[in-house]
Amino acid sequence: MFFQTGSPIESSPNFASGTLYFGNHQGTVFAVGTNTQTKWSFATKGAVDSSPAVGSDGTVYVGSDDGNLYAVGSDGSLHWKAATGGATTSSPAIGPDGTIYVGSSNHDLFAFNPDGSNRWAFATGGPIHSSPAVSSDGLVFVGSEDASLYSITSDGALVWRFPTGGPIDSSPAIGPDGTVYVGSLDGIVYAVF
């Protein structure tokens, strides 16, 4: 089986509650059932390279190259959109308290409340294509093209910055002991604890 979108797909699919969510270069976000039938589609004004995140209530959060983060309801209707100031290829992450974290090419990591209001923005020294990872205690980890991995509190304060030998486009992973793993364009995978 296959599903034709008519445009290249860089967005990694997310599967939740029997539905596959993904975007394409034409800027469309799709919700597709396991029978390959479209449940809904939602148009943004830029390519969607970001992988959607799905909240506990079924809301789909996804970034677009049009410089916005979108919250789309489980029926395909727009709940809200929030400006990120630049292309949003970073995939959103949802924290334990429902906060949505996403990076932007304007160098900022954003934290949005579930209603779309901006909690804070943390500036790094380069564009963010890395997708944030959130620990069970609410720490946020994200890489930047300034060749650094950042640890940030849920209130937007810097905990630490770890320099690598090259830009970081990959997304960090958190091990069971809290060690953070991330790859860099310098060809090295780092373990930071």
Sequence and secondary structure as in RCSB ss.txt:
>XXXX:A:sequence
MFFQTGSPIESSPNFASGTLYFGNHQGTVFAVGTNTQTKWSFATKGAVDSSPAVGSDGTVYVGSDDGNLYAVGSD
GSLHWKAATGGATTSSPAIGPDGTIYVGSSNHDLFAFNPDGSNRWAFATGGPIHSSPAVSSDGLVFVGSEDASLY
SITSDGALVWRFPTGGPIDSSPAIGPDGTVYVGSLDGIVYAVF
>XXXX:A:secstr
     SS   S  EEETTEEEEE TTSEEEEEETTS EEEEEE SS   S  EE TTS EEEEETTTEEEEE TT
S EEEEEE SS   S  EE TTS EEEE TTSEEEEE TTS EEEEEE SS   S  EE TTS EEEEETTTEEE
EE TTS EEEEEE SS   S  EE TTS EEEE TTS EEEE 
